[in-house]
Amino acid sequence: MCGCASNETQTVETPATEGRDYLVSGMTCQPCATRVSTAVRAVSGVTDVTVDLTAGRITVAGTASDADVHAAVVGAGYQITNS
């Protein structure tokens, strides 16, 4: 027993973990896709990265901020063309 006198249900907000899409310019081949994916997977809070090379798009799941994902993509040598 936790010691609470209340039986009320409390809501705890957690960050969204659904995938967010980013268009990545310059990602034109499989080694590019691997480089971007590896960089983004290293970001704290990222739980999954899916790369659509044909569309030049990555989908990132987890709680990482857009700024952290953007920084990882730039650090890998590419640019995000939408945010």
ABEGO torsion letter per residue (X at the ends): XAGBABABBBBBBBBBABBBBBBBBGBABAAAAAAAAAAAAABBGBABBBBBAAAGBBBBBEABBAAAAAAAAAAAGBBBABX
